[in-house]
Amino acid sequence: MLFDFDGTLADTAADLSRALNRLRSARALGALPLEKLRPHASGGARGLIGAGLGILPEHPEYKGLRDAFLEHYADEICVDTCLFPGMPNLLAALEQRGLRWGIVTNKSTNLTWMLVKELGLDARAACVVCGDTTPHLKPHPASLLHAAQELALAPRDCVYLGDDLRDIQAARSAGMRCVAVGWGYGEGLAAWNADAVIERPGDLIEWL
């Protein structure tokens, strides 16, 4: 079982939004409410800077803003972040059944491992594949194929859970089964052509 991180395994939206609002504060702009920024949290720096400042990667200011955003985020990376309700029980249930689980995320290695350790998952995850582990980000399948290789499994023997369309696209391209999760930041899950859509972590055990 392989999990996307932000919006699937852990609710990171509040800490990501705080980093964005620090950028807004530096520009003498008021803070945006979490409810407005939450749907963009799966997009990381790119999604939040676009939503909160209207600046996209092709803008000349983007790189500086992204670097500042990541510094702010690293400063307070696990203040409000936590596993989604029901996720601790799901991970325990998978382990009890002898199923290995891992993480595949577009988040950078340094930020991912900071969170993995803070959440006490470093000794439990069978693999952690990050956005800079391979040359390509999801929806490219490279990171998922890398995870399967680390686990010495064929991609068809892996299931990937995600809350974003690109998670499902990456899993399809990798030849994995895929599950869209309804508790994350994505919308319109029914149109993603996932093998299943689940609303609670515990539903995964029933689907398996």
Backbone as JSON Lines, residues from 0, in Angstrom:
{"i":0,"aa":"M","n":[0.85,-1.18,0.0],"ca":[0.0,0.0,0.0],"c":[0.89,1.24,0.0]}
{"i":1,"aa":"L","n":[0.67,2.11,-0.95],"ca":[1.46,3.33,-1.07],"c":[0.52,4.53,-0.93]}
{"i":2,"aa":"F","n":[0.98,5.53,-0.16],"ca":[0.15,6.69,0.15],"c":[0.81,7.97,-0.36]}
{"i":3,"aa":"D","n":[0.01,8.82,-0.99],"ca":[0.4,10.22,-1.13],"c":[0.48,10.81,0.28]}
{"i":4,"aa":"F","n":[1.24,11.88,0.44],"ca":[1.42,12.44,1.79],"c":[0.37,13.52,2.09]}
{"i":5,"aa":"D","n":[0.54,14.7,1.48],"ca":[-0.34,15.84,1.78],"c":[-1.75,15.57,1.28]}
{"i":6,"aa":"G","n":[-2.71,15.58,2.19],"ca":[-4.1,15.41,1.8],"c":[-4.56,13.96,1.77]}
{"i":7,"aa":"T","n":[-3.65,13.02,1.96],"ca":[-4.01,11.6,1.95],"c":[-3.6,10.95,3.26]}
{"i":8,"aa":"L","n":[-2.32,10.93,3.54],"ca":[-1.82,10.37,4.8],"c":[-1.96,11.37,5.94]}
{"i":9,"aa":"A","n":[-1.55,12.61,5.68],"ca":[-1.54,13.63,6.73],"c":[-2.23,14.91,6.27]}
{"i":10,"aa":"D","n":[-2.84,15.59,7.22],"ca":[-3.47,16.88,6.98],"c":[-2.44,17.96,7.26]}
{"i":11,"aa":"T","n":[-1.84,18.48,6.21],"ca":[-0.76,19.47,6.32],"c":[-1.22,20.88,5.96]}
{"i":12,"aa":"A","n":[-2.5,21.03,5.65],"ca":[-2.99,22.29,5.08],"c":[-2.75,23.5,5.97]}
{"i":13,"aa":"A","n":[-2.93,23.35,7.28],"ca":[-2.8,24.51,8.17],"c":[-1.37,25.04,8.19]}
{"i":14,"aa":"D","n":[-0.39,24.15,8.24],"ca":[1.0,24.59,8.28],"c":[1.44,25.16,6.92]}
{"i":15,"aa":"L","n":[0.97,24.56,5.84],"ca":[1.27,25.11,4.51],"c":[0.63,26.49,4.34]}
{"i":16,"aa":"S","n":[-0.59,26.63,4.82],"ca":[-1.28,27.91,4.69],"c":[-0.6,29.0,5.52]}
{"i":17,"aa":"R","n":[-0.07,28.61,6.68],"ca":[0.65,29.58,7.51],"c":[1.87,30.12,6.75]}
{"i":18,"aa":"A","n":[2.58,29.25,6.05],"ca":[3.75,29.7,5.28],"c":[3.33,30.68,4.19]}
{"i":19,"aa":"L","n":[2.22,30.41,3.53],"ca":[1.73,31.31,2.5],"c":[1.34,32.65,3.1]}
{"i":20,"aa":"N","n":[0.66,32.63,4.24],"ca":[0.24,33.89,4.86],"c":[1.41,34.71,5.36]}
{"i":21,"aa":"R","n":[2.52,34.06,5.66],"ca":[3.73,34.83,6.0],"c":[4.24,35.58,4.77]}
{"i":22,"aa":"L","n":[4.11,35.01,3.59],"ca":[4.46,35.73,2.36],"c":[3.52,36.91,2.16]}
{"i":23,"aa":"R","n":[2.26,36.69,2.41],"ca":[1.29,37.79,2.27],"c":[1.57,38.91,3.27]}
{"i":24,"aa":"S","n":[1.92,38.53,4.49],"ca":[2.22,39.53,5.5],"c":[3.4,40.39,5.1]}
{"i":25,"aa":"A","n":[4.42,39.77,4.49],"ca":[5.59,40.51,4.04],"c":[5.24,41.52,2.95]}
{"i":26,"aa":"R","n":[4.12,41.32,2.3],"ca":[3.65,42.25,1.26],"c":[2.53,43.15,1.78]}
{"i":27,"aa":"A","n":[2.37,43.17,3.1],"ca":[1.34,43.99,3.75],"c":[-0.07,43.58,3.31]}
{"i":28,"aa":"L","n":[-0.24,42.29,3.07],"ca":[-1.55,41.75,2.72],"c":[-2.1,40.98,3.9]}
{"i":29,"aa":"G","n":[-3.4,40.98,4.05],"ca":[-4.03,40.27,5.14],"c":[-3.97,38.76,4.96]}
{"i":30,"aa":"A","n":[-4.08,38.05,6.06],"ca":[-4.06,36.59,6.01],"c":[-5.34,36.06,5.37]}
{"i":31,"aa":"L","n":[-5.18,35.0,4.59],"ca":[-6.33,34.32,4.0],"c":[-6.76,33.18,4.9]}
{"i":32,"aa":"P","n":[-8.05,32.91,5.01],"ca":[-8.51,31.84,5.89],"c":[-8.13,30.46,5.35]}
{"i":33,"aa":"L","n":[-7.95,29.54,6.28],"ca":[-7.58,28.18,5.91],"c":[-8.57,27.58,4.92]}
{"i":34,"aa":"E","n":[-9.85,27.88,5.09],"ca":[-10.86,27.3,4.21],"c":[-10.63,27.68,2.76]}
{"i":35,"aa":"K","n":[-10.1,28.86,2.51],"ca":[-9.84,29.31,1.14],"c":[-8.61,28.64,0.56]}
{"i":36,"aa":"L","n":[-7.6,28.42,1.4],"ca":[-6.34,27.87,0.92],"c":[-6.3,26.34,0.91]}
{"i":37,"aa":"R","n":[-7.11,25.73,1.75],"ca":[-7.07,24.27,1.9],"c":[-7.18,23.5,0.58]}
{"i":38,"aa":"P","n":[-8.08,23.88,-0.35],"ca":[-8.19,23.11,-1.59],"c":[-6.92,23.14,-2.44]}
{"i":39,"aa":"H","n":[-6.0,24.06,-2.15],"ca":[-4.78,24.2,-2.95],"c":[-3.56,23.56,-2.28]}
{"i":40,"aa":"A","n":[-3.77,22.95,-1.11],"ca":[-2.64,22.45,-0.34],"c":[-1.9,21.32,-1.04]}
{"i":41,"aa":"S","n":[-2.62,20.48,-1.81],"ca":[-1.95,19.39,-2.51],"c":[-1.0,19.91,-3.58]}
{"i":42,"aa":"G","n":[-1.19,21.15,-4.0],"ca":[-0.31,21.74,-5.01],"c":[0.97,22.29,-4.45]}
{"i":43,"aa":"G","n":[1.17,22.2,-3.11],"ca":[2.42,22.65,-2.51],"c":[2.67,24.13,-2.73]}
{"i":44,"aa":"A","n":[3.94,24.49,-2.85],"ca":[4.31,25.9,-3.02],"c":[3.66,26.49,-4.26]}
{"i":45,"aa":"R","n":[3.71,25.75,-5.34],"ca":[3.14,26.26,-6.59],"c":[1.66,26.55,-6.44]}
{"i":46,"aa":"G","n":[0.91,25.61,-5.89],"ca":[-0.52,25.79,-5.76],"c":[-0.9,26.92,-4.82]}
{"i":47,"aa":"L","n":[-0.19,27.0,-3.71],"ca":[-0.55,28.0,-2.7],"c":[-0.11,29.41,-3.11]}
{"i":48,"aa":"I","n":[1.06,29.53,-3.72],"ca":[1.51,30.85,-4.18],"c":[0.59,31.34,-5.29]}
{"i":49,"aa":"G","n":[0.16,30.43,-6.14],"ca":[-0.79,30.81,-7.18],"c":[-2.11,31.25,-6.61]}
{"i":50,"aa":"A","n":[-2.62,30.5,-5.63],"ca":[-3.92,30.82,-5.04],"c":[-3.87,32.05,-4.15]}
{"i":51,"aa":"G","n":[-2.77,32.21,-3.42],"ca":[-2.69,33.28,-2.43],"c":[-2.11,34.58,-2.91]}
{"i":52,"aa":"L","n":[-1.32,34.51,-4.0],"ca":[-0.68,35.73,-4.51],"c":[-0.9,35.93,-6.01]}
{"i":53,"aa":"G","n":[-1.49,34.94,-6.66],"ca":[-1.74,35.06,-8.1],"c":[-0.48,35.03,-8.94]}
{"i":54,"aa":"I","n":[0.57,34.4,-8.41],"ca":[1.86,34.36,-9.11],"c":[2.17,32.92,-9.48]}
{"i":55,"aa":"L","n":[2.4,32.68,-10.76],"ca":[2.66,31.35,-11.29],"c":[4.15,31.17,-11.58]}
{"i":56,"aa":"P","n":[4.61,29.93,-11.8],"ca":[6.05,29.67,-11.95],"c":[6.75,30.47,-13.03]}
{"i":57,"aa":"E","n":[6.05,30.88,-14.08],"ca":[6.7,31.64,-15.15],"c":[6.93,33.11,-14.77]}
{"i":58,"aa":"H","n":[6.37,33.55,-13.65],"ca":[6.55,34.94,-13.2],"c":[7.96,35.13,-12.67]}
{"i":59,"aa":"P","n":[8.61,36.26,-12.96],"ca":[10.0,36.47,-12.49],"c":[10.15,36.46,-10.97]}
{"i":60,"aa":"E","n":[9.1,36.74,-10.23],"ca":[9.19,36.74,-8.77],"c":[8.98,35.36,-8.17]}
{"i":61,"aa":"Y","n":[8.55,34.41,-8.97],"ca":[8.11,33.13,-8.4],"c":[9.21,32.4,-7.64]}
{"i":62,"aa":"K","n":[10.39,32.29,-8.2],"ca":[11.45,31.5,-7.56],"c":[11.78,32.04,-6.17]}
{"i":63,"aa":"G","n":[11.91,33.37,-6.04],"ca":[12.19,33.95,-4.74],"c":[11.07,33.69,-3.74]}
{"i":64,"aa":"L","n":[9.83,33.8,-4.21],"ca":[8.69,33.53,-3.34],"c":[8.65,32.06,-2.93]}
{"i":65,"aa":"R","n":[8.93,31.18,-3.87],"ca":[8.94,29.75,-3.54],"c":[10.0,29.44,-2.49]}
{"i":66,"aa":"D","n":[11.19,30.0,-2.65],"ca":[12.26,29.74,-1.68],"c":[11.87,30.26,-0.31]}
{"i":67,"aa":"A","n":[11.27,31.44,-0.26],"ca":[10.84,32.01,1.03],"c":[9.72,31.17,1.63]}
{"i":68,"aa":"F","n":[8.79,30.73,0.79],"ca":[7.69,29.87,1.26],"c":[8.24,28.61,1.91]}
{"i":69,"aa":"L","n":[9.19,27.96,1.25],"ca":[9.74,26.71,1.77],"c":[10.51,26.93,3.07]}
{"i":70,"aa":"E","n":[11.17,28.06,3.2],"ca":[11.87,28.39,4.45],"c":[10.85,28.58,5.58]}
{"i":71,"aa":"H","n":[9.79,29.33,5.3],"ca":[8.75,29.54,6.32],"c":[8.13,28.2,6.72]}
{"i":72,"aa":"Y","n":[7.87,27.37,5.74],"ca":[7.23,26.08,6.01],"c":[8.14,25.19,6.86]}
{"i":73,"aa":"A","n":[9.41,25.16,6.53],"ca":[10.35,24.35,7.3],"c":[10.46,24.83,8.75]}
{"i":74,"aa":"D","n":[10.3,26.14,8.95],"ca":[10.38,26.7,10.3],"c":[9.27,26.17,11.21]}
{"i":75,"aa":"E","n":[8.09,25.93,10.63],"ca":[6.92,25.5,11.42],"c":[6.21,24.37,10.68]}
{"i":76,"aa":"I","n":[6.92,23.29,10.45],"ca":[6.43,22.25,9.55],"c":[5.44,21.3,10.22]}
{"i":77,"aa":"C","n":[5.49,21.17,11.53],"ca":[4.6,20.2,12.18],"c":[3.96,20.8,13.42]}
{"i":78,"aa":"V","n":[3.39,21.99,13.26],"ca":[2.68,22.65,14.35],"c":[1.27,22.09,14.46]}
{"i":79,"aa":"D","n":[0.55,22.12,13.34],"ca":[-0.83,21.63,13.31],"c":[-0.99,20.36,12.47]}
{"i":80,"aa":"T","n":[0.05,19.95,11.79],"ca":[-0.03,18.75,10.95],"c":[-0.25,17.51,11.79]}
{"i":81,"aa":"C","n":[-1.12,16.64,11.3],"ca":[-1.39,15.36,11.97],"c":[-1.89,14.36,10.95]}
{"i":82,"aa":"L","n":[-1.83,13.08,11.31],"ca":[-2.45,12.07,10.46],"c":[-3.95,12.29,10.45]}
{"i":83,"aa":"F","n":[-4.58,12.03,9.32],"ca":[-6.02,12.18,9.24],"c":[-6.72,11.22,10.21]}
{"i":84,"aa":"P","n":[-7.88,11.6,10.74],"ca":[-8.62,10.7,11.63],"c":[-8.85,9.34,10.96]}
{"i":85,"aa":"G","n":[-8.57,8.3,11.7],"ca":[-8.72,6.96,11.17],"c":[-7.46,6.4,10.53]}
{"i":86,"aa":"M","n":[-6.52,7.28,10.18],"ca":[-5.3,6.8,9.52],"c":[-4.4,5.98,10.45]}
{"i":87,"aa":"P","n":[-4.21,6.37,11.73],"ca":[-3.4,5.51,12.61],"c":[-3.96,4.09,12.7]}
{"i":88,"aa":"N","n":[-5.29,3.97,12.79],"ca":[-5.91,2.64,12.85],"c":[-5.72,1.88,11.55]}
{"i":89,"aa":"L","n":[-5.8,2.58,10.41],"ca":[-5.59,1.92,9.13],"c":[-4.17,1.39,9.02]}
{"i":90,"aa":"L","n":[-3.18,2.19,9.36],"ca":[-1.79,1.74,9.27],"c":[-1.56,0.53,10.17]}
{"i":91,"aa":"A","n":[-2.12,0.58,11.37],"ca":[-1.97,-0.55,12.29],"c":[-2.63,-1.81,11.71]}
{"i":92,"aa":"A","n":[-3.8,-1.62,11.08],"ca":[-4.51,-2.77,10.5],"c":[-3.72,-3.37,9.35]}
{"i":93,"aa":"L","n":[-3.11,-2.54,8.53],"ca":[-2.27,-3.05,7.44],"c":[-1.1,-3.84,7.99]}
{"i":94,"aa":"E","n":[-0.45,-3.29,9.01],"ca":[0.7,-3.97,9.61],"c":[0.29,-5.3,10.23]}
{"i":95,"aa":"Q","n":[-0.87,-5.32,10.87],"ca":[-1.35,-6.57,11.48],"c":[-1.6,-7.65,10.42]}
{"i":96,"aa":"R","n":[-1.93,-7.21,9.21],"ca":[-2.18,-8.15,8.12],"c":[-0.91,-8.49,7.34]}
{"i":97,"aa":"G","n":[0.22,-7.96,7.79],"ca":[1.48,-8.23,7.12],"c":[1.66,-7.49,5.82]}
{"i":98,"aa":"L","n":[0.88,-6.4,5.61],"ca":[1.0,-5.6,4.4],"c":[1.94,-4.43,4.64]}
{"i":99,"aa":"R","n":[2.96,-4.33,3.82],"ca":[3.88,-3.2,3.94],"c":[3.23,-1.96,3.32]}
{"i":100,"aa":"W","n":[3.57,-0.8,3.88],"ca":[3.05,0.44,3.35],"c":[4.19,1.46,3.22]}
{"i":101,"aa":"G","n":[4.02,2.37,2.28],"ca":[5.05,3.38,2.06],"c":[4.43,4.69,1.62]}
{"i":102,"aa":"I","n":[5.29,5.67,1.39],"ca":[4.87,7.03,1.03],"c":[5.5,7.39,-0.3]}
{"i":103,"aa":"V","n":[4.71,7.96,-1.2],"ca":[5.21,8.52,-2.45],"c":[4.63,9.91,-2.59]}
{"i":104,"aa":"T","n":[5.48,10.92,-2.56],"ca":[5.02,12.3,-2.52],"c":[5.84,13.17,-3.46]}
{"i":105,"aa":"N","n":[5.27,14.29,-3.88],"ca":[6.03,15.28,-4.64],"c":[6.81,16.23,-3.73]}
{"i":106,"aa":"K","n":[6.65,16.09,-2.42],"ca":[7.36,16.92,-1.45],"c":[8.85,16.61,-1.5]}
{"i":107,"aa":"S","n":[9.69,17.6,-1.25],"ca":[11.13,17.38,-1.29],"c":[11.58,16.45,-0.15]}
{"i":108,"aa":"T","n":[12.74,15.84,-0.33],"ca":[13.24,14.88,0.64],"c":[13.4,15.48,2.03]}
{"i":109,"aa":"N","n":[14.02,16.66,2.11],"ca":[14.28,17.22,3.44],"c":[12.99,17.52,4.19]}
{"i":110,"aa":"L","n":[11.99,18.08,3.51],"ca":[10.73,18.39,4.18],"c":[9.96,17.12,4.51]}
{"i":111,"aa":"T","n":[9.96,16.16,3.59],"ca":[9.25,14.91,3.84],"c":[9.79,14.21,5.07]}
{"i":112,"aa":"W","n":[11.11,14.09,5.16],"ca":[11.69,13.35,6.29],"c":[11.53,14.09,7.61]}
{"i":113,"aa":"M","n":[11.51,15.42,7.56],"ca":[11.21,16.17,8.78],"c":[9.84,15.77,9.32]}
{"i":114,"aa":"L","n":[8.86,15.7,8.42],"ca":[7.5,15.35,8.84],"c":[7.38,13.88,9.22]}
{"i":115,"aa":"V","n":[8.0,13.01,8.43],"ca":[7.93,11.57,8.73],"c":[8.45,11.3,10.14]}
{"i":116,"aa":"K","n":[9.54,11.95,10.5],"ca":[10.11,11.76,11.83],"c":[9.23,12.38,12.91]}
{"i":117,"aa":"E","n":[8.72,13.58,12.65],"ca":[7.86,14.25,13.63],"c":[6.6,13.44,13.91]}
{"i":118,"aa":"L","n":[6.1,12.76,12.88],"ca":[4.88,11.98,13.03],"c":[5.14,10.57,13.52]}
{"i":119,"aa":"G","n":[6.41,10.23,13.73],"ca":[6.77,8.92,14.27],"c":[6.59,7.78,13.29]}
{"i":120,"aa":"L","n":[6.73,8.08,11.98],"ca":[6.52,7.05,10.96],"c":[7.82,6.52,10.37]}
{"i":121,"aa":"D","n":[8.95,7.07,10.77],"ca":[10.22,6.74,10.11],"c":[10.61,5.28,10.27]}
{"i":122,"aa":"A","n":[10.24,4.66,11.38],"ca":[10.6,3.25,11.6],"c":[9.53,2.31,11.06]}
{"i":123,"aa":"R","n":[8.45,2.86,10.54],"ca":[7.32,2.01,10.11],"c":[7.16,1.97,8.59]}
{"i":124,"aa":"A","n":[7.44,3.06,7.92],"ca":[7.25,3.1,6.47],"c":[8.26,2.2,5.77]}
{"i":125,"aa":"A","n":[7.78,1.35,4.87],"ca":[8.66,0.43,4.15],"c":[9.47,1.15,3.08]}
{"i":126,"aa":"C","n":[8.97,2.28,2.61],"ca":[9.73,3.12,1.67],"c":[9.18,4.53,1.74]}
{"i":127,"aa":"V","n":[10.03,5.49,1.44],"ca":[9.62,6.9,1.36],"c":[10.25,7.46,0.09]}
{"i":128,"aa":"V","n":[9.45,7.75,-0.89],"ca":[9.92,8.27,-2.18],"c":[9.43,9.7,-2.31]}
{"i":129,"aa":"C","n":[10.35,10.62,-2.57],"ca":[10.05,12.05,-2.52],"c":[10.11,12.68,-3.92]}
{"i":130,"aa":"G","n":[9.77,13.94,-3.97],"ca":[9.7,14.63,-5.25],"c":[11.03,14.75,-5.96]}
{"i":131,"aa":"D","n":[12.13,14.69,-5.23],"ca":[13.45,14.77,-5.85],"c":[14.18,13.43,-5.84]}
{"i":132,"aa":"T","n":[13.47,12.35,-5.54],"ca":[14.08,11.02,-5.59],"c":[14.33,10.61,-7.04]}
{"i":133,"aa":"T","n":[13.43,10.98,-7.93],"ca":[13.57,10.71,-9.36],"c":[13.54,12.05,-10.1]}
{"i":134,"aa":"P","n":[13.87,12.07,-11.39],"ca":[13.86,13.35,-12.12],"c":[12.46,13.89,-12.4]}
{"i":135,"aa":"H","n":[11.42,13.11,-12.11],"ca":[10.07,13.5,-12.51],"c":[9.11,13.53,-11.33]}
{"i":136,"aa":"L","n":[8.18,14.48,-11.38],"ca":[7.11,14.57,-10.39],"c":[5.86,13.88,-10.92]}
{"i":137,"aa":"K","n":[5.0,13.45,-10.0],"ca":[3.68,12.99,-10.43],"c":[2.98,14.13,-11.17]}
{"i":138,"aa":"P","n":[2.28,13.85,-12.26],"ca":[1.68,12.58,-12.66],"c":[2.58,11.62,-13.42]}
{"i":139,"aa":"H","n":[3.84,11.95,-13.61],"ca":[4.77,10.98,-14.2],"c":[4.87,9.77,-13.26]}
{"i":140,"aa":"P","n":[4.94,8.56,-13.77],"ca":[4.94,7.38,-12.9],"c":[6.28,7.03,-12.27]}
{"i":141,"aa":"A","n":[7.34,7.8,-12.54],"ca":[8.68,7.41,-12.11],"c":[8.78,7.14,-10.61]}
{"i":142,"aa":"S","n":[8.19,8.01,-9.79],"ca":[8.33,7.84,-8.34],"c":[7.61,6.59,-7.85]}
{"i":143,"aa":"L","n":[6.48,6.27,-8.45],"ca":[5.74,5.07,-8.07],"c":[6.49,3.81,-8.5]}
{"i":144,"aa":"L","n":[7.07,3.85,-9.68],"ca":[7.87,2.71,-10.14],"c":[9.1,2.52,-9.27]}
{"i":145,"aa":"H","n":[9.67,3.63,-8.81],"ca":[10.82,3.56,-7.91],"c":[10.41,2.89,-6.59]}
{"i":146,"aa":"A","n":[9.23,3.24,-6.09],"ca":[8.75,2.64,-4.85],"c":[8.56,1.14,-5.01]}
{"i":147,"aa":"A","n":[7.97,0.72,-6.1],"ca":[7.78,-0.71,-6.34],"c":[9.12,-1.43,-6.39]}
{"i":148,"aa":"Q","n":[10.09,-0.8,-7.02],"ca":[11.43,-1.4,-7.1],"c":[12.05,-1.52,-5.71]}
{"i":149,"aa":"E","n":[11.9,-0.49,-4.89],"ca":[12.43,-0.54,-3.52],"c":[11.79,-1.68,-2.72]}
{"i":150,"aa":"L","n":[10.52,-1.91,-2.96],"ca":[9.79,-2.95,-2.24],"c":[9.96,-4.33,-2.87]}
{"i":151,"aa":"A","n":[10.66,-4.38,-4.02],"ca":[10.85,-5.63,-4.76],"c":[9.52,-6.26,-5.14]}
{"i":152,"aa":"L","n":[8.6,-5.4,-5.6],"ca":[7.27,-5.84,-6.0],"c":[7.01,-5.4,-7.44]}
{"i":153,"aa":"A","n":[6.19,-6.16,-8.13],"ca":[5.69,-5.71,-9.43],"c":[4.69,-4.58,-9.19]}
{"i":154,"aa":"P","n":[4.65,-3.58,-10.05],"ca":[3.67,-2.5,-9.87],"c":[2.24,-3.0,-9.71]}
{"i":155,"aa":"R","n":[1.88,-4.08,-10.4],"ca":[0.51,-4.59,-10.3],"c":[0.17,-5.09,-8.9]}
{"i":156,"aa":"D","n":[1.2,-5.32,-8.08],"ca":[0.98,-5.79,-6.71],"c":[0.94,-4.64,-5.7]}
{"i":157,"aa":"C","n":[0.9,-3.42,-6.2],"ca":[0.84,-2.23,-5.34],"c":[-0.47,-1.49,-5.56]}
{"i":158,"aa":"V","n":[-0.93,-0.83,-4.51],"ca":[-2.1,0.05,-4.58],"c":[-1.66,1.43,-4.12]}
{"i":159,"aa":"Y","n":[-2.05,2.46,-4.88],"ca":[-1.67,3.83,-4.51],"c":[-2.92,4.62,-4.14]}
{"i":160,"aa":"L","n":[-2.87,5.3,-3.0],"ca":[-3.97,6.15,-2.53],"c":[-3.58,7.61,-2.68]}
{"i":161,"aa":"G","n":[-4.49,8.42,-3.23],"ca":[-4.2,9.84,-3.39],"c":[-5.46,10.68,-3.4]}
{"i":162,"aa":"D","n":[-5.26,11.99,-3.19],"ca":[-6.39,12.91,-3.14],"c":[-6.37,13.9,-4.3]}
{"i":163,"aa":"D","n":[-5.51,13.64,-5.3],"ca":[-5.36,14.55,-6.43],"c":[-5.41,13.73,-7.72]}
{"i":164,"aa":"L","n":[-5.95,14.32,-8.78],"ca":[-6.05,13.63,-10.06],"c":[-4.7,13.11,-10.53]}
{"i":165,"aa":"R","n":[-3.63,13.88,-10.3],"ca":[-2.32,13.43,-10.79],"c":[-1.86,12.17,-10.06]}
{"i":166,"aa":"D","n":[-2.35,11.93,-8.83],"ca":[-2.03,10.68,-8.12],"c":[-2.61,9.48,-8.89]}
{"i":167,"aa":"I","n":[-3.84,9.63,-9.31],"ca":[-4.51,8.55,-10.04],"c":[-3.86,8.37,-11.41]}
{"i":168,"aa":"Q","n":[-3.53,9.47,-12.06],"ca":[-2.87,9.38,-13.36],"c":[-1.51,8.69,-13.25]}
{"i":169,"aa":"A","n":[-0.75,9.02,-12.21],"ca":[0.56,8.4,-12.01],"c":[0.42,6.91,-11.76]}
{"i":170,"aa":"A","n":[-0.56,6.53,-10.93],"ca":[-0.76,5.12,-10.63],"c":[-1.17,4.34,-11.88]}
{"i":171,"aa":"R","n":[-2.07,4.91,-12.67],"ca":[-2.49,4.26,-13.91],"c":[-1.28,4.06,-14.84]}
{"i":172,"aa":"S","n":[-0.48,5.1,-14.99],"ca":[0.68,5.01,-15.88],"c":[1.7,3.99,-15.38]}
{"i":173,"aa":"A","n":[1.77,3.82,-14.04],"ca":[2.72,2.87,-13.45],"c":[2.21,1.44,-13.48]}
{"i":174,"aa":"G","n":[0.93,1.25,-13.81],"ca":[0.36,-0.09,-13.8],"c":[-0.07,-0.56,-12.43]}
{"i":175,"aa":"M","n":[-0.34,0.4,-11.53],"ca":[-0.81,0.08,-10.18],"c":[-2.31,0.28,-10.08]}
{"i":176,"aa":"R","n":[-2.93,-0.4,-9.13],"ca":[-4.3,-0.09,-8.77],"c":[-4.3,1.23,-7.99]}
{"i":177,"aa":"C","n":[-5.41,1.94,-8.05],"ca":[-5.42,3.28,-7.45],"c":[-6.75,3.54,-6.75]}
{"i":178,"aa":"V","n":[-6.65,4.26,-5.64],"ca":[-7.81,4.59,-4.82],"c":[-7.81,6.09,-4.57]}
{"i":179,"aa":"A","n":[-8.91,6.76,-4.89],"ca":[-9.07,8.18,-4.61],"c":[-9.71,8.33,-3.24]}
{"i":180,"aa":"V","n":[-9.18,9.27,-2.44],"ca":[-9.67,9.43,-1.08],"c":[-10.48,10.72,-0.94]}
{"i":181,"aa":"G","n":[-11.64,10.59,-0.3],"ca":[-12.56,11.71,-0.19],"c":[-12.3,12.65,0.97]}
{"i":182,"aa":"W","n":[-11.34,12.32,1.84],"ca":[-11.1,13.18,3.0],"c":[-10.0,14.23,2.73]}
{"i":183,"aa":"G","n":[-9.41,14.21,1.55],"ca":[-8.29,15.11,1.25],"c":[-8.72,16.44,0.67]}
{"i":184,"aa":"Y","n":[-7.87,16.99,-0.2],"ca":[-8.08,18.34,-0.7],"c":[-8.68,18.38,-2.1]}
{"i":185,"aa":"G","n":[-8.78,17.22,-2.76],"ca":[-9.27,17.19,-4.13],"c":[-10.78,17.23,-4.24]}
{"i":186,"aa":"E","n":[-11.26,17.56,-5.44],"ca":[-12.69,17.59,-5.72],"c":[-12.93,16.88,-7.05]}
{"i":187,"aa":"G","n":[-14.16,16.41,-7.24],"ca":[-14.51,15.74,-8.49],"c":[-13.92,14.35,-8.62]}
{"i":188,"aa":"L","n":[-13.76,13.64,-7.5],"ca":[-13.09,12.35,-7.5],"c":[-13.77,11.32,-8.39]}
{"i":189,"aa":"A","n":[-15.09,11.4,-8.51],"ca":[-15.83,10.38,-9.26],"c":[-15.41,10.33,-10.73]}
{"i":190,"aa":"A","n":[-14.86,11.43,-11.24],"ca":[-14.49,11.49,-12.65],"c":[-13.04,11.08,-12.91]}
{"i":191,"aa":"W","n":[-12.34,10.64,-11.88],"ca":[-10.91,10.37,-12.03],"c":[-10.59,8.97,-12.56]}
{"i":192,"aa":"N","n":[-11.57,8.11,-12.66],"ca":[-11.35,6.74,-13.15],"c":[-10.46,5.93,-12.22]}
{"i":193,"aa":"A","n":[-10.59,6.15,-10.92],"ca":[-9.85,5.34,-9.94],"c":[-10.55,3.98,-9.79]}
{"i":194,"aa":"D","n":[-9.83,3.01,-9.26],"ca":[-10.43,1.7,-9.02],"c":[-11.46,1.76,-7.9]}
{"i":195,"aa":"A","n":[-11.3,2.73,-7.0],"ca":[-12.27,2.9,-5.91],"c":[-12.18,4.33,-5.41]}
{"i":196,"aa":"V","n":[-13.26,4.79,-4.84],"ca":[-13.3,6.07,-4.12],"c":[-13.75,5.75,-2.71]}
{"i":197,"aa":"I","n":[-12.97,6.13,-1.72],"ca":[-13.33,5.84,-0.33],"c":[-13.43,7.15,0.45]}
{"i":198,"aa":"E","n":[-14.3,7.17,1.43],"ca":[-14.56,8.39,2.19],"c":[-13.87,8.41,3.54]}
{"i":199,"aa":"R","n":[-13.48,7.23,4.05],"ca":[-12.8,7.14,5.34],"c":[-11.65,6.15,5.22]}
{"i":200,"aa":"P","n":[-10.55,6.36,5.96],"ca":[-9.44,5.4,5.88],"c":[-9.87,3.96,6.13]}
{"i":201,"aa":"G","n":[-10.79,3.75,7.09],"ca":[-11.21,2.4,7.4],"c":[-11.88,1.68,6.24]}
{"i":202,"aa":"D","n":[-12.4,2.46,5.27],"ca":[-13.06,1.85,4.11],"c":[-12.07,1.06,3.26]}
{"i":203,"aa":"L","n":[-10.78,1.37,3.37],"ca":[-9.79,0.67,2.55],"c":[-9.73,-0.81,2.9]}
{"i":204,"aa":"I","n":[-9.83,-1.12,4.17],"ca":[-9.77,-2.53,4.58],"c":[-10.95,-3.3,3.98]}
{"i":205,"aa":"E","n":[-12.12,-2.68,4.0],"ca":[-13.3,-3.34,3.42],"c":[-13.1,-3.53,1.91]}
{"i":206,"aa":"W","n":[-12.53,-2.53,1.23],"ca":[-12.29,-2.64,-0.22],"c":[-11.28,-3.75,-0.52]}
{"i":207,"aa":"L","n":[-10.24,-3.85,0.31],"ca":[-9.23,-4.89,0.08],"c":[-9.86,-6.28,0.23]}
